[in-house]
């Protein structure tokens, strides 16, 4: 599921993002600090499935925003607020809001509500696919399908390419996946601007933190989140290394193992991890060259465009 979060508090956006990703509920593909920054076209372009939006915001509140986008937005909407007046809640539901989450944010409530909405959305999509499949039985829709297939396909985005690579590496849905994609997007932007050298890792982590928290947070919050990004990146790279080493132990000629093990890591690191998994080497965190990994991942994604 793809999520978009709208709340004027960066801490709330960060908290919801962490819950969604840590619980494996989906991916936060975008966020905004006010309803005025949201429109149905951008939500569709980012393939948003679930919009989580605050009720009270300084420029355009949640009710106004929902009223504006609901005729065009095909996803589901979850309203967030500490206001619990019956009139406001009633109006929100009448506009098409699926569920209501109250502040302060409660992790269990957020997970429960998102799971319910996701299940309902998946059911809707399944029914839609069945109807679409049945429609192909008619001659008219068969002709329409042939015309559609003759149109040029939309080129994949840089991030979608990055996701496909992470899928091959066995870490899609893992904690740290979003951080890795954020870093990949930052490197791509720097490359597009003509910056060929990799900035210091601390700077990259804080750029990723800024991207997640927004521009209004304090430098201290950015610094703290930057350290959290670093820890998540270190953990997920260990998971990549373990995944590749496992593939190598099962089949040394495995194409994924052969292609990525030397490209992303040093051979000695991979070999040590393989020995560790066999119980022939003491278990200890393998030191990974993070810069090499990020550069290689960026070059791989760039080469697949």
Secondary structure as GFF3:
##gff-version 3
##sequence-region A 1 305
A	DSSP	beta_strand	2	6	.	.	.	ID=ss1
A	DSSP	alpha_helix	10	22	.	.	.	ID=ss2
A	DSSP	beta_strand	27	32	.	.	.	ID=ss3
A	DSSP	three_ten_helix	35	37	.	.	.	ID=ss4
A	DSSP	alpha_helix	40	45	.	.	.	ID=ss5
A	DSSP	beta_strand	50	54	.	.	.	ID=ss6
A	DSSP	alpha_helix	62	69	.	.	.	ID=ss7
A	DSSP	beta_strand	76	81	.	.	.	ID=ss8
A	DSSP	alpha_helix	86	94	.	.	.	ID=ss9
A	DSSP	beta_strand	99	102	.	.	.	ID=ss10
A	DSSP	alpha_helix	107	135	.	.	.	ID=ss11
A	DSSP	alpha_helix	139	150	.	.	.	ID=ss12
A	DSSP	alpha_helix	158	168	.	.	.	ID=ss13
A	DSSP	alpha_helix	177	192	.	.	.	ID=ss14
A	DSSP	alpha_helix	201	213	.	.	.	ID=ss15
A	DSSP	alpha_helix	219	250	.	.	.	ID=ss16
A	DSSP	alpha_helix	255	264	.	.	.	ID=ss17
A	DSSP	alpha_helix	267	277	.	.	.	ID=ss18
A	DSSP	alpha_helix	290	303	.	.	.	ID=ss19
###
